[in-house]
Amino acid sequence: MSVTIETPHLLLRQPEMGDWEAIAAFLGSDRAQFIGGPYTRRTAWRAFGHMVGHWTLRGFGIFVGVEKTSGAPVCSVGPWYPEGWPEHEISWSVWTTEAEGKGFAYEAASIARDWAYSALGWTTAVSYVDEANVRSAALAQRLGCVIDPTAPRFDDDAETGIDRPYHVWRHPAPDTDGTPEAYA
């Protein structure tokens, strides 16, 4: 099954080989510090394979956001639930400084969350955000999320690559006024 979602500024699609150099550059940079990076090219390849394989094994996964005007892959966003994750997650990363501040992450995360709720039948979702990642925390708030101190956490943070303090941001439930279900 191939899934493509169009937003006003982006085309969200499954990762493909042509994305490799852009994601390797992102994962090898300091921009990846909040997701376990910077990575070597070898570990970036494994992470990329994880993204691709998630689609095969789960039938959904993180989309690559391609900017419509340039045709360049600029972000990754979408539903994520690898083995060992406590809950379904909506994940996002903006790959370059040039793509920051254009609303791409908000646009993509909003529609990816809607897709997870409608197409996948999710009734809740979280985002795991490093406490020092102020940009992602601001995006979570803009998406209507709130910190959920009662949410399940990882059993082994070292195994997930999350080795620093993080918040679990609860997304609003589908078909609500925007208030996360746990706080309605």
C-alpha positions in Angstrom: 0.0 0.0 0.0 1.4 3.3 -1.0 0.2 6.4 0.9 0.6 10.0 -0.3 -1.0 13.0 1.4 -0.9 16.5 0.0 -0.9 19.6 2.1 -0.8 23.2 0.9 3.1 23.3 0.9 4.1 19.6 1.1 3.7 16.2 -0.4 3.9 13.6 2.3 4.9 10.2 1.0 6.7 7.0 2.1 10.5 7.2 2.3 12.4 6.2 -0.8 16.0 5.7 -1.8 16.2 9.3 -3.3 15.8 10.6 0.3 18.9 8.9 1.6 21.4 11.8 1.2 19.1 14.4 2.7 18.3 12.2 5.7 21.9 11.2 6.1 22.9 14.8 6.2 20.2 15.6 8.8 21.0 12.6 11.0 24.7 13.3 10.8 24.2 16.9 12.0 23.6 18.5 15.3 20.0 18.9 14.3 19.5 15.3 15.2 20.7 15.8 18.8 17.2 15.3 20.2 16.7 11.9 18.5 20.0 10.3 19.4 22.3 12.0 16.9 24.5 13.0 15.4 24.7 9.6 13.7 27.5 8.1 11.6 26.5 7.3 8.0 26.4 3.6 9.1 23.9 4.2 12.0 22.0 6.7 9.8 21.5 3.9 7.3 20.1 1.7 10.0 17.7 4.5 11.1 16.7 5.1 7.5 16.1 1.3 7.1 14.0 1.4 10.3 11.8 4.1 8.7 11.4 2.2 5.5 10.8 -1.1 7.2 8.2 0.2 9.6 5.9 0.8 6.6 6.4 -2.9 5.5 5.9 -4.4 9.0 3.2 -2.1 10.4 1.5 -0.8 7.2 2.2 2.8 8.3 5.1 4.9 9.3 6.9 8.2 9.1 6.3 10.2 6.0 8.9 12.2 4.2 7.7 15.8 3.6 8.7 17.0 0.2 8.5 20.8 -0.4 6.3 21.3 -3.4 8.1 24.3 -4.8 11.6 22.9 -4.7 10.9 19.1 -4.8 13.4 18.7 -1.9 12.7 16.4 1.1 12.7 18.8 4.1 11.2 16.9 7.0 9.9 13.6 8.4 6.6 13.3 10.2 4.0 10.8 11.0 2.6 7.8 13.0 5.3 5.8 14.7 5.0 2.6 16.8 8.1 0.4 16.7 8.4 -2.6 19.0 8.8 -1.5 22.6 7.1 1.9 22.2 4.7 2.4 25.1 2.1 4.2 22.9 1.4 5.3 19.4 3.5 8.4 18.6 3.2 11.2 16.1 6.9 12.0 15.3 8.4 14.9 13.5 11.8 16.3 12.5 12.7 19.3 10.3 15.9 18.4 8.4 17.4 21.8 7.5 17.6 25.3 8.9 16.2 26.5 5.6 13.0 24.6 6.2 12.5 26.0 9.7 9.9 28.7 10.4 7.8 28.0 7.4 5.1 26.0 9.2 6.0 22.7 7.5 6.2 20.7 10.8 2.8 22.0 12.0 1.1 21.5 8.6 2.5 18.0 8.2 2.0 16.8 11.9 -1.6 18.0 11.9 -2.5 16.1 8.8 -0.5 13.1 9.7 -2.3 12.9 13.1 -5.7 13.3 11.3 -4.6 10.4 9.0 -3.6 8.2 11.9 -7.0 8.8 13.6 -9.1 8.3 10.5 -7.2 5.7 8.4 -5.5 3.8 11.2 -8.3 4.1 13.8 -6.0 5.5 16.5 -8.0 7.0 19.4 -5.0 8.6 21.1 -1.4 9.6 20.3 1.6 11.0 22.1 4.8 12.7 21.1 8.1 12.1 23.1 9.9 15.4 23.2 13.3 16.0 24.8 12.9 18.5 27.6 15.6 20.7 26.0 13.9 20.7 22.6 12.0 24.0 22.9 11.0 24.1 19.2 9.3 20.7 19.4 7.7 21.6 22.7 6.3 24.8 21.1 5.0 22.7 18.1 3.4 20.2 20.5 1.6 23.1 22.2 0.5 24.5 18.9 -0.9 21.1 18.0 -3.1 21.3 21.1 -1.0 18.7 23.1 -0.4 18.9 26.8 2.2 17.1 28.9 0.8 13.9 30.3 2.6 13.0 33.5 0.7 9.8 33.8 1.6 8.4 30.4 3.5 5.2 30.2 7.2 5.7 29.7 9.9 3.5 28.1 11.2 0.6 30.1 14.7 1.0 28.9 15.5 4.5 27.7 19.0 3.6 26.7 17.7 1.0 24.2 15.5 3.6 22.5 18.2 6.2 22.1 16.3 8.5 24.6 18.9 9.0 27.1 17.9 12.5 28.4 14.9 13.7 30.3 11.8 13.9 28.0 8.1 14.9 28.2 5.2 12.8 26.9 2.9 15.2 25.1 -0.7 13.9 24.7 -2.4 14.8 21.5 -6.1 15.9 21.4 -8.3 12.9 20.8 -10.1 12.7 17.4 -13.4 14.4 17.1 -13.0 16.6 20.2 -12.8 20.3 20.8 -9.0 20.0 20.8 -8.7 18.9 24.4 -6.6 15.8 25.0 -8.9 13.0 26.1 -7.1 12.5 29.5 -7.9 16.1 30.4 -11.4 16.5 28.9 
